[in-house]
Amino acid sequence: MPRPLRWFVPGEYYFVTNRTLEERCYLRPDEKTNTAVLRSLAVALRVYPVELTAFVVMGNHYHLVLRAGSHSVSDFVGLFQSRLARAVNERLGRRGPVWQRRFVATPIVDEEA
């Protein structure tokens, strides 16, 4: 059975997160990782018109706060994750998946959230 489609409302804010495979610290901060994160975000932002409000990357996961644009948030996150995964695998000299699962996107429904 296929996964259910995700529905993102243009103009709405979302909290997006994902973690690395087996929670390994593939994203540990160093100059190469930091550069790969920033480049991956920059490319995805150029291609897909989302508004990135905040982000943080820790050793084994990341968080993004973004506002959906006219394109799917899934397309933006997919490009970001694929570019970052390629850079991480190249840096570590490994092959295979970097992400544990599909990303999670939670709507931010009010100021308190």
DAURHU-V384481 format. One record per pair of residues at least 6 apart in sequence whose C-alpha atoms are under 6 Angstrom apart, sorted by the first residue. I is the first residue (numbers start at 1). GAP is how many residues later the second one is. Records with the same first field share a line. If there is no record, write none. Layout:
# DAURHU-V384481
I: GAP, GAP
This chain:
# DAURHU-V384481
10: 58, 59, 60
11: 56, 57
12: 55, 56
13: 53, 54, 95
14: 51, 52, 91, 92, 93, 94
15: 49, 50, 90, 91
16: 47, 48, 88, 89
17: 45, 46, 86, 87
18: 43, 44, 85
19: 41, 42, 80, 81
20: 40, 41, 78, 79, 80
21: 77, 78, 79
23: 37
24: 36
25: 34, 35
27: 32, 33
28: 31
40: 40, 43, 44
41: 39
44: 32, 35, 36
48: 28
49: 20
50: 17, 18, 19
51: 15, 16
52: 14
53: 12, 13
54: 10, 11
55: 8, 9
56: 6, 7
85: 13
89: 6
